[in-house]
Amino acid sequence: MASSVMKVLGGELSLFTARARLALELRGVPYELVEEPLGPRKSDRLLAANPVYGKIPVLLLPDGRAICESAVIVQYLHEDATLHSHSHSQSAISSRLLPDDPYERAMHRFWTTFVDDRFWPALDTVSLGPTREARAKALVDARAALQILEKDAFHFQGRRNSEHLVFFFSGSEEPGLLDVALGCFLPAIRACERLHGIVLVDASATPLLQRWSDRFAEQPAARTVLPETDKVVHFTKFLQDKFGVHLSAE
Ligand SMILES: N[C@@H](CCC(=O)N[C@@H](CS)C(=O)NCC(=O)O)C(=O)O
């Protein structure tokens, strides 16, 4: 018999999965997380659901149709009006993941693409780049991307944020697409800082992002979904071993 709840093919420590789950939690949509095995051998279930990329997360609708790509999943969850009837929490029903204004929606999408194209690959490479040079360059790139987010990404909500009335990119009291797009990587930012003894987001380097990250981490959705920094540190060390990245041996 077909299940009536949505399923997420993903992983507890997968931050792209966390992005999709944050949106589900914010919308109050019940779902089941189905852990996909780590490693090169992908499950037939995943390959059937995401034949193009074979990546997690995949959102499986109750009727079995699949939606791939975390930012696409978040936007689907915003747009599907029928989700209201599945919501288990009254407070979550009003939660919108994209603003009404088309220009602001475009900005959320623009900056989400920036996070995925510029920030995340650099942050990932800081710990997993193949050479010391690649990792050092990645750190410069990650810091530069954070500075751009600090200086420009708050700008389209700028006045309201600088007056500290609201402090999400969404421009409201609730996180939206861009908040979950960047917020899902907070555990990786903190893990990277701990692993390398560096600072990426703090009150002096990135004061707006620091305030935003504190607010975001306090959200019940973030508390439920985001993995602890220790676990991400441990997982990153596991990946470093797997890829033969030895920080101290070079
Ligand atoms: N652009 C994708 C990226 C997803 C992604 O990279 N997922 C990782 C886990 S966090 C994955 O499936 N890696 C396995 C692989 O690349 O084969 C999204 O936003 O969903």
The ligand as an SDF file (V2000), in Angstrom:
LIG
                    3D

 20 19  0  0  0  0  0  0  0  0999 V2000
   22.9800   19.9930   -6.0930 N   0  0  0  0  0  0  0  0  0  0  0  0
   22.5670   18.8990   -5.2470 C   0  0  0  0  0  0  0  0  0  0  0  0
   23.7730   18.4050   -4.4470 C   0  0  0  0  0  0  0  0  0  0  0  0
   23.4440   17.1550   -3.6700 C   0  0  0  0  0  0  0  0  0  0  0  0
   24.6900   16.4530   -3.1600 C   0  0  0  0  0  0  0  0  0  0  0  0
   25.8380   16.8180   -3.4990 O   0  0  0  0  0  0  0  0  0  0  0  0
   24.4630   15.4030   -2.3750 N   0  0  0  0  0  0  0  0  0  0  0  0
   25.5620   14.6260   -1.8730 C   0  0  0  0  0  0  0  0  0  0  0  0
   25.3630   14.2960   -0.3960 C   0  0  0  0  0  0  0  0  0  0  0  0
   25.2790   15.7630    0.5980 S   0  0  0  0  0  0  0  0  0  0  0  0
   25.6110   13.2950   -2.6270 C   0  0  0  0  0  0  0  0  0  0  0  0
   24.5910   12.7110   -2.9430 O   0  0  0  0  0  0  0  0  0  0  0  0
   26.8320   12.8310   -2.8810 N   0  0  0  0  0  0  0  0  0  0  0  0
   27.0330   11.5560   -3.5140 C   0  0  0  0  0  0  0  0  0  0  0  0
   27.5200   11.7080   -4.9120 C   0  0  0  0  0  0  0  0  0  0  0  0
   27.8890   12.8240   -5.3150 O   0  0  0  0  0  0  0  0  0  0  0  0
   27.5670   10.7040   -5.6160 O   0  0  0  0  0  0  0  0  0  0  0  0
   21.4140   19.3370   -4.3390 C   0  0  0  0  0  0  0  0  0  0  0  0
   21.3020   20.5360   -4.0590 O   0  0  0  0  0  0  0  0  0  0  0  0
   20.5970   18.4800   -3.9500 O   0  0  0  0  0  0  0  0  0  0  0  0
  1  2  1  0
  2  3  1  0
  2 18  1  0
  3  4  1  0
  4  5  1  0
  5  6  2  0
  5  7  1  0
  7  8  1  0
  8  9  1  0
  8 11  1  0
  9 10  1  0
 11 12  2  0
 11 13  1  0
 13 14  1  0
 14 15  1  0
 15 16  2  0
 15 17  1  0
 18 19  2  0
 18 20  1  0
M  END
$$$$
